Amino acid sequence: MSTRLVIAFLLLFTLTLPAWADNCPSLLRGSDSRAEWRLSQQQPARAAAIVIHGLNINPGKMRSIENTLLADRIDVLHVVLSGHNNDINIFKRVSAKMWERDTLRAYCLANQRATKHDMPVYFVGFSLGGVMGVAVANKFPHVHFDKMALFAPALSIRRSGFLWRLLNSLNPLAVIPNIMNRDYYANALGTPVSAYKATLDVSLYLARNTNGRRINTSTLLFYDPKDELINPYGTMEYIRANRLTNWKTYQVQKRPFSRASRFHHIMIDAASVGEKKWANMKSALIEHFDD
């Protein structure tokens, strides 16, 4: 084997190290989380960005966002939260603690690369992914994102009190069938009650324990006023109450026009919002990270 081939193999191996091969937080027992680097073709990159998907959303559907970042010379750490590898048995046993550990480990990996190459760390999250980024930055003083972009983050969930009581009345291992386009789902069978409860746990934790100074970093928040899951008024109140003066919002007014976009909550690619709106959203995202 030639020296050049050996070096290429070692480089590839380094970029795809499994969870236990570094000194970052280990995965909790039962977790099937993954974190994989996608590097910009234009090196050296100017930033490292963590990208995390939503609840029961196929992590691959974040590619449109990731590709936008890669084209802007931002290395991407593609994160798959526990339970999102199409193993329903693991999905039934996820918890807020497990997702917190997954996110902390992702931050550790991104921070290692950013420190090595002297560049900032960004965070991009959709729905559950968005609230996880805010939660770990709020809870752990050593976690700091230089900038964030949040797509419909689960900071304020519609009728959360009623939903909490309803979920507590159900078997946590029960699976609620999917209702959106199946192409967007990580688990074809549906979403377990335990996963919904874990998402609510994180959202309610932030509602009661936010330290505005820790998360008042430059943030762009995309939202749709007709979002079926996220309460836009509650989100605006969260920003106001915690004096998040460095957060700015971008209203996505989309009209359902296809199976992929019947739900206002989904806003992560051209198929879900339309080509023109997605182009505008990408421009806003790039402008935010370039500013």
C-alpha angles and dihedrals in degrees: 000000000000122000091243092053091049091052091048091051093049091048091051091047091051093052093051101043113153122245095267096051100084140047095256120112112298121239117263118251111280095021120134095184119147135194120193131178121234107189126207114247087228105076138221089048119215098220145005119233130194112214120195129182131222132263110302090348116140104252088219089068088072089069094097090059092042092051090052090054094045091054088054093057095260119136111225129217103204107208128198112194121219113283096026099100094087093263104129093189092061091041090057091059102045120125139187088254091056093050090046089056091047091053094045090052090050090052091050092052093046092046091051091055093042092051092048093052098032097240137128127266118234130189128212121180140166122213105310089016090054095052092046092058092050092045097054093044088051096046103040119054093204092059113089130162116199089210137359136201115196124192111202092326116202094242093126119022121199113256091354094167093054091042091052092052091046094050092048089057092057133075105266089222093054115112122224111213121245120258103180130076105303091225089073096054127099092198116041096202095060142259121307120233088238091061092051089049092050090053091050090048091059094044094048091046090058092044089060104030111034117145101200095198092061096052101033092109124133102291136173114202121195116201141164116217089217095052108149095211108027122064106226093194091051089049092053090047090051090055092047097044093050094044094236094175094165093058120096128185133223117200115218109201104187129169116213108250106157143021090268093057105037087111118066091207093072110080108144106108146016092269091060101043105019131261097273096047091045091052089053092048092050090051090052091048093051092045090052094053093040095051 
